[in-house]
Amino acid sequence: MTSTSTRTVYVTATSLDGFIATEEHSLDWLLSRRLDDDSPWSHDRFMAGVGSLVMGRSTFDWIERHRAQSGDPWFYEQPTFVLTHRELVAPEGADVRATCADVTEVHRELVEAADGADVWVVGGGGVAADVAAAGLLDEVVVSIAPVTLGSGAPLLDGPLELELLDSGVNGEMLCARYAVRRP
Ligand SMILES: NC(=O)c1ccc[n+]([C@@H]2O[C@H](COP(=O)([O-])OP(=O)(O)OC[C@H]3O[C@@H](n4cnc5c(N)ncnc54)[C@H](OP(=O)(O)O)[C@@H]3O)[C@@H](O)[C@H]2O)c1
């Protein structure tokens, strides 16, 4: 565990063949799925326990493209760290912090910002793999959509040994929660 109460959790939706977006960064295959708001695996229920977030630049850019089309406000109230080597304009009123610091340092800041709640590793798969390689990832939670994509952004860019803790269903999605096994 990363602290007595904070867990660092990679939570994502994936295709059955292990991609979290198409090559073109499309999530149409995911956004069309039927979900159950009352499921124990619902996004709202998970978000209630999240104190801070970390995501890569492509994920941030996807959210900003989506917001530009939909007019939605920034999605998250919690401090959000965006890993990037490039300048970033934070959405108005949002606590968005761009960083290219070492993953261990970023994680220290994430745990501090989470204030006892959980750290959500949003993705992509490279960020999740970096956190895991630093020995800082506690859990992986996947919602598997009934679709294969053939190619795209990988679920996790590295080897990880996992232990199944729980499983269930959210609408069309098959869900699983795993503990990360440490050597
Ligand atoms: N299915 C889902 O639930 C789900 C969840 C999350 C994301 N997604 C989607 O999956 C796709 C993921 O894209 P992706 O594979 O390109 O991953 P990503 O992690 O979103 O973005 C990768 C980029 O982040 C920056 N970055 C990553 N690690 C860094 C570090 N340690 N220091 C500094 N910068 C760092 C780099 O950008 P620069 O060097 O160019 O700044 C890198 O090219 C996106 O389309 C996203 O929307 C889907």
The ligand as a Gaussian input file, in Angstrom:
#p B3LYP/6-31G(d) Opt

LIG

0 1
 N      -10.983000       3.458000     -22.125000
 C      -10.789000       4.301000     -21.131000
 O      -11.480000       4.240000     -20.090000
 C       -9.672000       5.293000     -21.233000
 C       -9.057000       5.766000     -20.068000
 C       -8.013000       6.660000     -20.191000
 C       -7.584000       7.061000     -21.448000
 N       -8.216000       6.615000     -22.554000
 C       -7.769000       6.997000     -23.894000
 O       -6.630000       6.218000     -24.194000
 C       -5.715000       6.968000     -24.982000
 C       -4.377000       6.966000     -24.276000
 O       -3.427000       7.598000     -25.061000
 P       -1.858000       7.308000     -24.873000
 O       -1.607000       5.852000     -24.964000
 O       -1.161000       8.247000     -25.804000
 O       -1.522000       7.685000     -23.352000
 P       -1.545000       9.004000     -22.433000
 O       -0.902000       8.551000     -21.175000
 O       -2.899000       9.592000     -22.324000
 O       -0.620000      10.107000     -23.154000
 C        0.741000       9.832000     -23.429000
 C        1.499000      11.142000     -23.435000
 O        1.553000      11.691000     -22.103000
 C        2.807000      12.312000     -21.889000
 N        3.529000      11.586000     -20.837000
 C        3.321000      10.302000     -20.448000
 N        4.154000       9.981000     -19.432000
 C        4.891000      11.076000     -19.175000
 C        5.912000      11.373000     -18.225000
 N        6.363000      10.454000     -17.346000
 N        6.452000      12.626000     -18.221000
 C        6.004000      13.565000     -19.102000
 N        5.035000      13.336000     -20.041000
 C        4.493000      12.111000     -20.069000
 C        3.543000      12.261000     -23.228000
 O        3.104000      13.394000     -23.969000
 P        4.007000      14.637000     -24.409000
 O        5.455000      14.227000     -24.215000
 O        3.661000      14.835000     -25.838000
 O        3.610000      15.778000     -23.569000
 C        2.947000      11.005000     -23.864000
 O        3.052000      10.962000     -25.261000
 C       -6.333000       8.355000     -25.147000
 O       -7.019000       8.437000     -26.374000
 C       -7.354000       8.445000     -24.011000
 O       -8.434000       9.285000     -24.323000
 C       -9.229000       5.712000     -22.469000

